[in-house]
């Protein structure tokens, strides 16, 4: 870089007409130097970017795990549980004070501590819900 600067200084003294020509030449040489990086330099930059992306992905995964844990603890403190419809994958939050939880197609929820089949009792399509974690 120092050699280029010296050659530009000499060129300026020996024939470039104006400061603008000189600066244009400097800018052109700097652009050439940046675009002409060695493949090793480019590989280094790619590796640094890949490492940064990997660190970011690990950080986001850790934050997601901590967030899910926090929501599970909050549900436990509030005597709640997240339940999932095994057929459709829909979720809802209900009480965690019961062993069995059912939901019908209208969204009505029935919870009980005894084994009960609400489909027989109420002649409707009730589905058992599965307790899950966030």
C-alpha positions, -999 to +999 in steps of 0.1 A: +000+000+000+029+024+008+044+016-026+012+025-043+010+058-024+045+066-034+039+058-071+008+079-070+027+108-055+052+105-082+025+103-109+009+134-094+042+153-096+049+140-131+017+147-150-017+143-134-033+176-140-054+181-109-061+169-074-094+153-087-074+132-112-051+122-084-080+112-060-098+093-088-066+073-094-062+066-056-098+055-054-094+033-084-063+016-070-080+012-036-110-005-052-087-028-072-069-037-039-102-045-022-117-065-051-084-083-056-082-099-022-065-132-022-086-163-020-072-169+015-086-135+026-120-144+011-120-178+027-111-162+061-140-138+057-164-166+048-152-186+078-157-157+101-192-152+088-201-189+091-188-189+127-208-158+135-240-174+120-234-206+140-229-186+173-261-167+166-280-199+159-268-215+192-277-183+211-312-182+196-317-219+204-306-214+240-330-184+244-358-205+229-351-233+255-351-208+283-383-192+271-401-226+269-389-235+304-401-201+318-435-207+303-437-242+318-427-229+352-453-200+349-480-225+340-470-247+370-472-217+394-506-208+380-519-244+383-521-246+345-511-271+318-507-268+281-528-295+263-527-306+227-554-321+204-536-352+190-557-351+158-553-315+148-523-303+168-543-274+183-532-264+218-550-247+247-542-240+284-563-256+311-561-266+348-534-290+358-555-302+388-572-331+369-559-364+355-580-365+324-589-337+300-613-339+270-624-314+244-653-315+219-654-300+184-670-268+198-641-262+221-658-272+253-635-287+278-643-315+304-617-324+331-620-352+356-600-373+380-619-404+372-618-424+339-648-411+320-657-413+284-677-381+277-685-393+242-708-420+258-722-397+285-730-367+263-734-384+229-709-361+213-674-364+198-650-357+226-613-362+222-588-368+250-562-341+252-525-347+258-506-326+283-475-312+267-446-288+275-440-255+257 
